[in-house]
Amino acid sequence: MRISSADIGVIGLGAMGRPMAERLLAAHGRLMIHARRPQPELVAAGATWVDSPRELASRVDVLLTMLPDLPQLEALLEGEDGLLADAGDLLILIGSTSSAPAVRDLSARLGERSRGRVRVVDCPVSGGVDGATNGSLSIMLGGDEEDATRAADALRPCGTPVLLGPLGAGQVAKACNQLVVASTILALGEATVLAERSGLDLDAMWTLLSGGYAGSRLLDSRKDKLVSGDDSPSGVAEYMVKDLRFAADIAEATSTFPVLLPALRNAFDEIVDAGLGQRDIAVSRRFVASRDANAPEGPGQR
């Protein structure tokens, strides 16, 4: 049974977009997709492949974009085969972690060019690939209430969508989320190194501490990686550089003078500079272990 009357499309079928598309297809009964690479498994499951962004926008009411950031979306808007070439009434859901002011600017430009036919809701998500696969994502909506209701109806198979405020509110919430995640994973990595060098049984320690105030979903999902030192990528560390930059933009815009944020930006810049940016965020253990007495100290940012 379809749970929404909207025709839904997805563009951006990477680590997060692909499992979200699978859940949308299963729940809504049909889905239209376009990507840089063929998606034979999704097509075999019942999705409809379209050959261009233009065709996709002309055939759907709601379009979920799970692209890395706004520049990738902007690149698909223009030209004979672009999303705007033949779009009718279209609600674009921006699932990337992006700048809140940039999302609002894009929405204003799209609204003006389309005379209000193309509208935008931002909907960044948290929960990782596991959450996308299981349909347990936290989906942070920002936008007009009516548009957000349509977005929530479309996205509910992927998790829990909640309207947090006007357009851009989802991006602010995601920046807050990433601030907490970055702080937590860095603390977990640092604590792991301290415990290891003190001769503790890491698995026993984290199993014990996970039942107390140090426990978190992040610890649950990364405990095995922290204990084993396996930082093969799931959520890569270099994405935090962009996310924390957006958080810093929000801090500046709201006249907030954060304590942790500058230090976190410095740390993740160091991680990338050390060639570890493509590793999982659990690379915080390796990063802390590799630092020496000459490593930069204290908060800083570029």
SVG drawing of the C-alpha trace seen along z (x, -y; Angstrom):
<svg xmlns="http://www.w3.org/2000/svg" viewBox="-2 -39 60 46">
<polyline fill="none" stroke="black" stroke-width="0.4" points="0.0,0.0 1.3,-3.4 1.5,-5.8 1.8,-9.0 0.0,-10.1 3.1,-12.1 5.3,-10.9 8.7,-10.8 12.2,-11.0 15.7,-10.6 18.9,-11.9 22.2,-11.1 22.3,-7.4 25.5,-7.1 26.1,-5.5 23.0,-7.3 20.8,-7.9 20.8,-4.3 19.3,-2.7 16.9,-5.6 15.7,-5.1 15.2,-1.4 13.0,-2.2 11.0,-4.9 10.4,-2.4 9.2,0.3 6.8,-2.0 5.5,-4.2 5.2,-1.5 7.1,-3.4 10.1,-5.7 11.9,-7.5 15.7,-7.8 18.6,-9.3 22.3,-8.9 25.8,-9.1 26.0,-5.4 23.3,-2.8 21.3,-1.3 20.2,2.1 19.3,3.5 17.0,0.6 15.4,0.9 14.9,4.6 13.2,3.9 10.7,1.6 12.3,-1.8 11.9,-3.8 15.2,-5.0 15.1,-8.3 17.9,-9.5 18.3,-13.1 17.7,-15.5 15.2,-17.3 13.1,-14.2 13.2,-13.4 12.0,-16.9 9.2,-16.8 7.8,-13.5 7.8,-13.9 6.1,-16.1 8.8,-15.6 12.5,-15.3 14.9,-14.1 18.5,-15.2 21.1,-13.3 24.2,-15.0 27.3,-16.0 26.5,-19.7 24.8,-22.5 27.4,-23.0 26.6,-19.5 22.9,-20.3 23.5,-23.7 25.4,-21.9 22.3,-19.8 19.9,-22.8 21.0,-24.4 21.2,-23.5 19.0,-21.7 18.9,-18.6 18.9,-20.4 16.3,-20.1 14.9,-23.5 14.5,-23.0 11.0,-21.4 10.0,-21.5 6.4,-22.0 5.3,-22.3 8.2,-20.7 9.2,-20.3 13.0,-19.8 14.1,-18.2 17.8,-19.0 19.3,-16.2 22.9,-17.3 24.6,-19.0 24.9,-22.5 25.0,-26.2 21.7,-27.4 22.0,-30.9 23.0,-29.2 19.9,-27.0 17.7,-30.0 19.5,-31.9 19.0,-28.9 15.3,-28.7 14.8,-32.4 16.5,-32.1 14.5,-29.0 11.2,-30.6 11.9,-33.7 12.9,-31.9 10.0,-29.4 7.4,-32.0 6.9,-30.0 6.5,-26.6 9.7,-25.2 9.9,-25.2 12.5,-23.9 12.6,-22.1 15.9,-21.3 16.0,-17.8 19.5,-16.7 19.6,-13.4 21.4,-11.8 21.9,-8.1 24.4,-7.0 24.1,-4.1 22.7,-1.8 19.9,-4.3 19.2,-4.7 19.0,-1.0 16.8,-0.4 14.6,-3.4 15.5,-4.9 17.1,-8.2 16.5,-11.5 15.3,-13.8 15.6,-17.5 13.1,-19.6 13.2,-23.3 10.7,-25.1 7.1,-26.3 4.7,-24.2 2.7,-22.9 5.8,-22.0 7.3,-20.3 4.1,-18.3 4.5,-17.0 8.2,-16.3 7.4,-14.4 4.8,-12.3 7.4,-11.4 10.3,-10.7 8.6,-8.9 9.7,-5.4 13.3,-6.5 12.9,-7.6 11.4,-10.3 10.9,-13.6 10.3,-16.6 9.8,-20.3 12.2,-22.4 11.5,-25.8 11.7,-27.9 13.8,-27.1 17.4,-26.5 16.4,-25.2 17.3,-21.6 20.8,-22.7 21.1,-24.5 20.0,-21.3 22.5,-19.2 25.3,-21.6 24.3,-21.2 24.3,-17.4 27.7,-17.4 29.1,-19.5 28.0,-16.9 29.2,-14.0 32.6,-15.6 33.1,-16.3 32.0,-12.8 34.1,-10.9 37.2,-12.9 36.7,-12.3 36.2,-8.6 39.4,-8.4 41.3,-10.3 40.0,-8.2 40.7,-4.9 44.4,-5.9 44.6,-6.9 43.1,-3.6 45.2,-1.5 48.5,-3.1 47.5,-2.5 47.1,1.2 43.3,1.5 41.1,4.0 39.5,1.7 36.5,3.9 35.7,4.5 36.1,0.8 33.8,-0.5 31.3,2.2 31.2,1.1 31.1,-2.7 28.5,-2.3 26.0,-1.6 26.8,-4.9 26.8,-8.6 29.6,-8.0 27.2,-5.8 25.8,-7.0 24.6,-5.6 27.9,-6.8 29.8,-4.7 27.5,-1.7 28.1,-2.1 31.9,-2.7 32.9,-0.6 34.3,2.3 36.2,-0.1 37.7,-1.9 38.7,1.3 40.2,3.0 41.7,-0.2 39.7,0.6 38.9,-2.8 37.8,-1.5 35.4,-4.1 31.7,-4.3 31.3,-8.0 34.5,-9.6 36.3,-12.1 36.9,-14.8 33.2,-15.5 33.4,-17.0 35.6,-19.8 32.7,-21.1 30.1,-20.4 32.0,-22.2 32.6,-25.2 28.9,-25.5 28.5,-25.4 31.1,-28.2 29.1,-30.3 26.0,-29.8 27.9,-30.8 29.1,-34.0 25.6,-34.8 24.1,-34.3 26.9,-36.2 27.8,-32.9 31.4,-32.5 31.8,-28.7 34.4,-27.0 34.6,-23.5 34.0,-24.4 37.3,-26.1 39.2,-23.2 37.2,-20.7 37.8,-22.5 41.5,-22.5 41.5,-18.8 39.7,-17.7 41.9,-20.0 44.8,-18.1 43.2,-14.8 42.8,-15.7 46.3,-17.2 47.7,-13.9 46.2,-12.1 43.5,-10.4 40.5,-12.3 39.1,-9.3 39.1,-7.1 36.1,-6.6 35.5,-9.1 36.8,-6.4 40.2,-7.4 40.2,-9.7 41.9,-6.9 44.7,-6.7 45.0,-10.4 45.4,-11.0 47.9,-8.1 50.0,-9.5 50.3,-13.1 53.6,-14.0 54.8,-16.8 55.2,-19.2 51.5,-18.9 49.5,-22.1 47.8,-22.8 44.7,-24.6 41.8,-25.9 42.4,-27.3 40.8,-27.5 41.6,-28.4"/>
</svg>
